[in-house]
Amino acid sequence: ALVKFNEEFRSPLKKNGFLTRDPRMKERKKYGLKKARRKPQFSKR
């Protein structure tokens, strides 16, 4: 929205990484596990 308002904002915003979308997403929960990677508590006995 800032770039559409004024093109001069483009290079400083791009330099600081504000124009790219962060693609990281929450990993899905798997069955048999507590969360995405957390396993149920292990009991030796």
N, CA, C and O atoms as a Tripos MOL2 file, in Angstrom:
@<TRIPOS>MOLECULE
protein
  180   179    45     0     0
PROTEIN
NO_CHARGES

@<TRIPOS>ATOM
      1 N           0.8250   -1.1960    0.0000 N.3       1 ALA1
      2 CA          0.0000    0.0000    0.0000 C.3       1 ALA1
      3 C           0.8680    1.2570    0.0000 C.2       1 ALA1
      4 O           0.5400    2.2540   -0.6440 O.2       1 ALA1
      5 N           2.0000    1.1910    0.7460 N.am      2 LEU2
      6 CA          2.8980    2.3540    0.7830 C.3       2 LEU2
      7 C           3.5400    2.5950   -0.5760 C.2       2 LEU2
      8 O           3.7480    3.7430   -0.9700 O.2       2 LEU2
      9 N           3.8580    1.5120   -1.3010 N.am      3 VAL3
     10 CA          4.5080    1.6540   -2.6120 C.3       3 VAL3
     11 C           3.5250    2.2370   -3.6250 C.2       3 VAL3
     12 O           3.9120    3.0410   -4.4730 O.2       3 VAL3
     13 N           2.2440    1.8310   -3.5390 N.am      4 LYS4
     14 CA          1.2290    2.3960   -4.4360 C.3       4 LYS4
     15 C           1.0490    3.8850   -4.1650 C.2       4 LYS4
     16 O           0.7970    4.6620   -5.0860 O.2       4 LYS4
     17 N           1.1760    4.2770   -2.9170 N.am      5 PHE5
     18 CA          1.0440    5.6790   -2.5280 C.3       5 PHE5
     19 C           2.2280    6.4950   -3.0330 C.2       5 PHE5
     20 O           2.0440    7.5950   -3.5540 O.2       5 PHE5
     21 N           3.4520    5.9600   -2.8820 N.am      6 ASN6
     22 CA          4.6560    6.6820   -3.3040 C.3       6 ASN6
     23 C           5.7360    5.6760   -3.7010 C.2       6 ASN6
     24 O           6.1880    4.8870   -2.8710 O.2       6 ASN6
     25 N           6.1480    5.7060   -4.9710 N.am      7 GLU7
     26 CA          7.1490    4.7570   -5.4930 C.3       7 GLU7
     27 C           8.5180    4.9080   -4.8280 C.2       7 GLU7
     28 O           9.3190    3.9740   -4.8580 O.2       7 GLU7
     29 N           8.7990    6.0640   -4.2300 N.am      8 GLU8
     30 CA         10.1170    6.2900   -3.6100 C.3       8 GLU8
     31 C          10.3410    5.4040   -2.3820 C.2       8 GLU8
     32 O          11.4780    5.1980   -1.9580 O.2       8 GLU8
     33 N           9.2490    4.8830   -1.8150 N.am      9 PHE9
     34 CA          9.3750    4.0170   -0.6310 C.3       9 PHE9
     35 C           9.8630    2.6170   -0.9830 C.2       9 PHE9
     36 O          10.2440    1.8530   -0.0960 O.2       9 PHE9
     37 N           9.8540    2.2680   -2.2970 N.am     10 ARG10
     38 CA         10.1220    0.8850   -2.7050 C.3      10 ARG10
     39 C          11.5000    0.3720   -2.2820 C.2      10 ARG10
     40 O          11.5900   -0.6600   -1.6180 O.2      10 ARG10
     41 N          12.5860    1.0800   -2.6590 N.am     11 SER11
     42 CA         13.9280    0.5440   -2.3820 C.3      11 SER11
     43 C          14.2680    0.4570   -0.8910 C.2      11 SER11
     44 O          14.8280   -0.5560   -0.4730 O.2      11 SER11
     45 N          13.9550    1.4750   -0.0610 N.am     12 PRO12
     46 CA         14.2670    1.2720    1.3690 C.3      12 PRO12
     47 C          13.4450    0.1490    2.0110 C.2      12 PRO12
     48 O          13.9370   -0.5500    2.8970 O.2      12 PRO12
     49 N          12.1960   -0.0240    1.5660 N.am     13 LEU13
     50 CA         11.3720   -1.1050    2.1140 C.3      13 LEU13
     51 C          11.9190   -2.4640    1.6870 C.2      13 LEU13
     52 O          11.9800   -3.4010    2.4820 O.2      13 LEU13
     53 N          12.3190   -2.5560    0.4060 N.am     14 LYS14
     54 CA         12.8440   -3.8200   -0.1200 C.3      14 LYS14
     55 C          14.1630   -4.1730    0.5620 C.2      14 LYS14
     56 O          14.4190   -5.3350    0.8780 O.2      14 LYS14
     57 N          14.9960   -3.1580    0.7850 N.am     15 LYS15
     58 CA         16.3060   -3.3710    1.4180 C.3      15 LYS15
     59 C          16.1380   -3.9570    2.8170 C.2      15 LYS15
     60 O          16.9340   -4.7920    3.2470 O.2      15 LYS15
     61 N          15.0950   -3.5140    3.5250 N.am     16 ASN16
     62 CA         14.8570   -4.0030    4.8830 C.3      16 ASN16
     63 C          13.9560   -5.2360    4.9280 C.2      16 ASN16
     64 O          13.6010   -5.7040    6.0100 O.2      16 ASN16
     65 N          13.5810   -5.7690    3.7540 N.am     17 GLY17
     66 CA         12.8170   -7.0140    3.6910 C.3      17 GLY17
     67 C          11.3450   -6.8920    4.0210 C.2      17 GLY17
     68 O          10.7410   -7.8520    4.4990 O.2      17 GLY17
     69 N          10.7560   -5.7380    3.7770 N.am     18 PHE18
     70 CA          9.3350   -5.5520    4.0910 C.3      18 PHE18
     71 C           8.4080   -5.8510    2.9120 C.2      18 PHE18
     72 O           7.1870   -5.8120    3.0640 O.2      18 PHE18
     73 N           8.9670   -6.1470    1.7500 N.am     19 LEU19
     74 CA          8.1120   -6.3770    0.5840 C.3      19 LEU19
     75 C           7.9370   -7.8610    0.2780 C.2      19 LEU19
     76 O           7.1600   -8.2160   -0.6090 O.2      19 LEU19
     77 N           8.6460   -8.7360    0.9970 N.am     20 THR20
     78 CA          8.5090  -10.1680    0.7350 C.3      20 THR20
     79 C           7.6540  -10.8020    1.8270 C.2      20 THR20
     80 O           7.7710  -10.4580    3.0030 O.2      20 THR20
     81 N           6.7990  -11.7280    1.4220 N.am     21 ARG21
     82 CA          5.9140  -12.4230    2.3660 C.3      21 ARG21
     83 C           6.6880  -13.5870    2.9780 C.2      21 ARG21
     84 O           7.3680  -14.3280    2.2690 O.2      21 ARG21
     85 N           6.5820  -13.7420    4.2930 N.am     22 ASP22
     86 CA          7.2590  -14.8430    4.9690 C.3      22 ASP22
     87 C           6.4510  -16.1290    4.7430 C.2      22 ASP22
     88 O           5.3290  -16.2370    5.2370 O.2      22 ASP22
     89 N           6.9980  -17.1010    4.0100 N.am     23 PRO23
     90 CA          6.2120  -18.2890    3.6440 C.3      23 PRO23
     91 C           6.0980  -19.3510    4.7430 C.2      23 PRO23
     92 O           5.4240  -20.3630    4.5530 O.2      23 PRO23
     93 N           6.7560  -19.1260    5.9000 N.am     24 ARG24
     94 CA          6.7250  -20.1510    6.9520 C.3      24 ARG24
     95 C           5.3190  -20.2970    7.5230 C.2      24 ARG24
     96 O           4.6480  -19.3060    7.8110 O.2      24 ARG24
     97 N           4.8830  -21.5400    7.6810 N.am     25 MET25
     98 CA          3.5500  -21.8050    8.2090 C.3      25 MET25
     99 C           3.6350  -22.8480    9.3140 C.2      25 MET25
    100 O           4.6150  -23.5870    9.4130 O.2      25 MET25
    101 N           2.6000  -22.8980   10.1390 N.am     26 LYS26
    102 CA          2.5230  -23.8700   11.2270 C.3      26 LYS26
    103 C           2.3980  -25.2640   10.6190 C.2      26 LYS26
    104 O           1.5730  -25.4960    9.7350 O.2      26 LYS26
    105 N           3.2300  -26.1930   11.1060 N.am     27 GLU27
    106 CA          3.1860  -27.5690   10.6210 C.3      27 GLU27
    107 C           1.9390  -28.2510   11.1840 C.2      27 GLU27
    108 O           1.5490  -27.9940   12.3230 O.2      27 GLU27
    109 N           1.3160  -29.1170   10.3870 N.am     28 ARG28
    110 CA          0.0780  -29.7420   10.8480 C.3      28 ARG28
    111 C           0.3490  -30.7800   11.9300 C.2      28 ARG28
    112 O           1.4230  -31.3810   11.9690 O.2      28 ARG28
    113 N          -0.6310  -30.9850   12.8100 N.am     29 LYS29
    114 CA         -0.5120  -31.9740   13.8820 C.3      29 LYS29
    115 C          -0.6750  -33.3590   13.2740 C.2      29 LYS29
    116 O          -1.5770  -33.5850   12.4660 O.2      29 LYS29
    117 N           0.2110  -34.3010   13.6670 N.am     30 LYS30
    118 CA          0.1200  -35.6740   13.1690 C.3      30 LYS30
    119 C          -0.5340  -36.5650   14.2240 C.2      30 LYS30
    120 O          -0.3590  -36.3460   15.4220 O.2      30 LYS30
    121 N          -1.2810  -37.5630   13.7760 N.am     31 TYR31
    122 CA         -1.9220  -38.4810   14.7300 C.3      31 TYR31
    123 C          -0.8480  -39.3130   15.4260 C.2      31 TYR31
    124 O           0.1680  -39.6620   14.8250 O.2      31 TYR31
    125 N          -1.0830  -39.6240   16.6870 N.am     32 GLY32
    126 CA         -0.0980  -40.3630   17.4760 C.3      32 GLY32
    127 C           0.9140  -39.4590   18.1560 C.2      32 GLY32
    128 O           1.7330  -39.9320   18.9440 O.2      32 GLY32
    129 N           0.8700  -38.1700   17.8630 N.am     33 LEU33
    130 CA          1.7780  -37.2070   18.4800 C.3      33 LEU33
    131 C           0.9560  -36.1590   19.2170 C.2      33 LEU33
    132 O          -0.2230  -35.9600   18.9210 O.2      33 LEU33
    133 N           1.5940  -35.4830   20.1900 N.am     34 LYS34
    134 CA          0.9000  -34.4400   20.9520 C.3      34 LYS34
    135 C           0.6820  -33.1880   20.1010 C.2      34 LYS34
    136 O          -0.4010  -32.6030   20.1030 O.2      34 LYS34
    137 N           1.7400  -32.7840   19.3670 N.am     35 LYS35
    138 CA          1.6660  -31.6250   18.4600 C.3      35 LYS35
    139 C           2.2300  -32.0670   17.1150 C.2      35 LYS35
    140 O           2.1400  -33.2450   16.7690 O.2      35 LYS35
    141 N           2.8080  -31.1500   16.3540 N.am     36 ALA36
    142 CA          3.3610  -31.4990   15.0540 C.3      36 ALA36
    143 C           4.5620  -32.4350   15.1890 C.2      36 ALA36
    144 O           4.6980  -33.3940   14.4290 O.2      36 ALA36
    145 N           5.4330  -32.1500   16.1610 N.am     37 ARG37
    146 CA          6.6250  -32.9840   16.3510 C.3      37 ARG37
    147 C           6.7660  -33.5490   17.7580 C.2      37 ARG37
    148 O           7.4900  -34.5210   17.9740 O.2      37 ARG37
    149 N           6.0730  -32.9380   18.7110 N.am     38 ARG38
    150 CA          6.1900  -33.3740   20.1100 C.3      38 ARG38
    151 C           5.5680  -34.7460   20.2820 C.2      38 ARG38
    152 O           4.3890  -34.9440   19.9910 O.2      38 ARG38
    153 N           6.3700  -35.6980   20.7580 N.am     39 LYS39
    154 CA          5.8810  -37.0530   20.9690 C.3      39 LYS39
    155 C           5.2940  -37.1870   22.3680 C.2      39 LYS39
    156 O           5.6140  -36.3930   23.2520 O.2      39 LYS39
    157 N           4.4320  -38.1930   22.5770 N.am     40 PRO40
    158 CA          3.9240  -38.4170   23.9350 C.3      40 PRO40
    159 C           5.0660  -38.7480   24.8890 C.2      40 PRO40
    160 O           6.0890  -39.2930   24.4740 O.2      40 PRO40
    161 N           4.8880  -38.4170   26.1680 N.am     41 GLN41
    162 CA          5.9440  -38.6120   27.1530 C.3      41 GLN41
    163 C           6.3340  -40.0870   27.2330 C.2      41 GLN41
    164 O           5.4720  -40.9620   27.3190 O.2      41 GLN41
    165 N           7.6430  -40.3510   27.2030 N.am     42 PHE42
    166 CA          8.1690  -41.7120   27.2410 C.3      42 PHE42
    167 C           8.3480  -42.1500   28.6880 C.2      42 PHE42
    168 O           8.8950  -41.4120   29.5080 O.2      42 PHE42
    169 N           7.8860  -43.3520   28.9920 N.am     43 SER43
    170 CA          8.0540  -43.9000   30.3320 C.3      43 SER43
    171 C           8.8740  -45.1820   30.2350 C.2      43 SER43
    172 O           8.5060  -46.1080   29.5120 O.2      43 SER43
    173 N           9.9690  -45.2310   30.9560 N.am     44 LYS44
    174 CA         10.8460  -46.4050   30.9040 C.3      44 LYS44
    175 C          10.1460  -47.6270   31.5120 C.2      44 LYS44
    176 O          10.3500  -48.7600   31.0760 O.2      44 LYS44
    177 N           9.3230  -47.3680   32.5200 N.am     45 ARG45
    178 CA          8.6280  -48.4930   33.1890 C.3      45 ARG45
    179 C           7.1210  -48.2720   33.2060 C.2      45 ARG45
    180 O           6.3810  -49.1080   33.7230 O.2      45 ARG45
@<TRIPOS>BOND
     1     1     2 1
     2     2     3 1
     3     3     4 2
     4     3     5 am
     5     5     6 1
     6     6     7 1
     7     7     8 2
     8     7     9 am
     9     9    10 1
    10    10    11 1
    11    11    12 2
    12    11    13 am
    13    13    14 1
    14    14    15 1
    15    15    16 2
    16    15    17 am
    17    17    18 1
    18    18    19 1
    19    19    20 2
    20    19    21 am
    21    21    22 1
    22    22    23 1
    23    23    24 2
    24    23    25 am
    25    25    26 1
    26    26    27 1
    27    27    28 2
    28    27    29 am
    29    29    30 1
    30    30    31 1
    31    31    32 2
    32    31    33 am
    33    33    34 1
    34    34    35 1
    35    35    36 2
    36    35    37 am
    37    37    38 1
    38    38    39 1
    39    39    40 2
    40    39    41 am
    41    41    42 1
    42    42    43 1
    43    43    44 2
    44    43    45 am
    45    45    46 1
    46    46    47 1
    47    47    48 2
    48    47    49 am
    49    49    50 1
    50    50    51 1
    51    51    52 2
    52    51    53 am
    53    53    54 1
    54    54    55 1
    55    55    56 2
    56    55    57 am
    57    57    58 1
    58    58    59 1
    59    59    60 2
    60    59    61 am
    61    61    62 1
    62    62    63 1
    63    63    64 2
    64    63    65 am
    65    65    66 1
    66    66    67 1
    67    67    68 2
    68    67    69 am
    69    69    70 1
    70    70    71 1
    71    71    72 2
    72    71    73 am
    73    73    74 1
    74    74    75 1
    75    75    76 2
    76    75    77 am
    77    77    78 1
    78    78    79 1
    79    79    80 2
    80    79    81 am
    81    81    82 1
    82    82    83 1
    83    83    84 2
    84    83    85 am
    85    85    86 1
    86    86    87 1
    87    87    88 2
    88    87    89 am
    89    89    90 1
    90    90    91 1
    91    91    92 2
    92    91    93 am
    93    93    94 1
    94    94    95 1
    95    95    96 2
    96    95    97 am
    97    97    98 1
    98    98    99 1
    99    99   100 2
   100    99   101 am
   101   101   102 1
   102   102   103 1
   103   103   104 2
   104   103   105 am
   105   105   106 1
   106   106   107 1
   107   107   108 2
   108   107   109 am
   109   109   110 1
   110   110   111 1
   111   111   112 2
   112   111   113 am
   113   113   114 1
   114   114   115 1
   115   115   116 2
   116   115   117 am
   117   117   118 1
   118   118   119 1
   119   119   120 2
   120   119   121 am
   121   121   122 1
   122   122   123 1
   123   123   124 2
   124   123   125 am
   125   125   126 1
   126   126   127 1
   127   127   128 2
   128   127   129 am
   129   129   130 1
   130   130   131 1
   131   131   132 2
   132   131   133 am
   133   133   134 1
   134   134   135 1
   135   135   136 2
   136   135   137 am
   137   137   138 1
   138   138   139 1
   139   139   140 2
   140   139   141 am
   141   141   142 1
   142   142   143 1
   143   143   144 2
   144   143   145 am
   145   145   146 1
   146   146   147 1
   147   147   148 2
   148   147   149 am
   149   149   150 1
   150   150   151 1
   151   151   152 2
   152   151   153 am
   153   153   154 1
   154   154   155 1
   155   155   156 2
   156   155   157 am
   157   157   158 1
   158   158   159 1
   159   159   160 2
   160   159   161 am
   161   161   162 1
   162   162   163 1
   163   163   164 2
   164   163   165 am
   165   165   166 1
   166   166   167 1
   167   167   168 2
   168   167   169 am
   169   169   170 1
   170   170   171 1
   171   171   172 2
   172   171   173 am
   173   173   174 1
   174   174   175 1
   175   175   176 2
   176   175   177 am
   177   177   178 1
   178   178   179 1
   179   179   180 2
@<TRIPOS>SUBSTRUCTURE
     1 ALA1         2 RESIDUE 1 A ALA
     2 LEU2         6 RESIDUE 1 A LEU
     3 VAL3        10 RESIDUE 1 A VAL
     4 LYS4        14 RESIDUE 1 A LYS
     5 PHE5        18 RESIDUE 1 A PHE
     6 ASN6        22 RESIDUE 1 A ASN
     7 GLU7        26 RESIDUE 1 A GLU
     8 GLU8        30 RESIDUE 1 A GLU
     9 PHE9        34 RESIDUE 1 A PHE
    10 ARG10       38 RESIDUE 1 A ARG
    11 SER11       42 RESIDUE 1 A SER
    12 PRO12       46 RESIDUE 1 A PRO
    13 LEU13       50 RESIDUE 1 A LEU
    14 LYS14       54 RESIDUE 1 A LYS
    15 LYS15       58 RESIDUE 1 A LYS
    16 ASN16       62 RESIDUE 1 A ASN
    17 GLY17       66 RESIDUE 1 A GLY
    18 PHE18       70 RESIDUE 1 A PHE
    19 LEU19       74 RESIDUE 1 A LEU
    20 THR20       78 RESIDUE 1 A THR
    21 ARG21       82 RESIDUE 1 A ARG
    22 ASP22       86 RESIDUE 1 A ASP
    23 PRO23       90 RESIDUE 1 A PRO
    24 ARG24       94 RESIDUE 1 A ARG
    25 MET25       98 RESIDUE 1 A MET
    26 LYS26      102 RESIDUE 1 A LYS
    27 GLU27      106 RESIDUE 1 A GLU
    28 ARG28      110 RESIDUE 1 A ARG
    29 LYS29      114 RESIDUE 1 A LYS
    30 LYS30      118 RESIDUE 1 A LYS
    31 TYR31      122 RESIDUE 1 A TYR
    32 GLY32      126 RESIDUE 1 A GLY
    33 LEU33      130 RESIDUE 1 A LEU
    34 LYS34      134 RESIDUE 1 A LYS
    35 LYS35      138 RESIDUE 1 A LYS
    36 ALA36      142 RESIDUE 1 A ALA
    37 ARG37      146 RESIDUE 1 A ARG
    38 ARG38      150 RESIDUE 1 A ARG
    39 LYS39      154 RESIDUE 1 A LYS
    40 PRO40      158 RESIDUE 1 A PRO
    41 GLN41      162 RESIDUE 1 A GLN
    42 PHE42      166 RESIDUE 1 A PHE
    43 SER43      170 RESIDUE 1 A SER
    44 LYS44      174 RESIDUE 1 A LYS
    45 ARG45      178 RESIDUE 1 A ARG
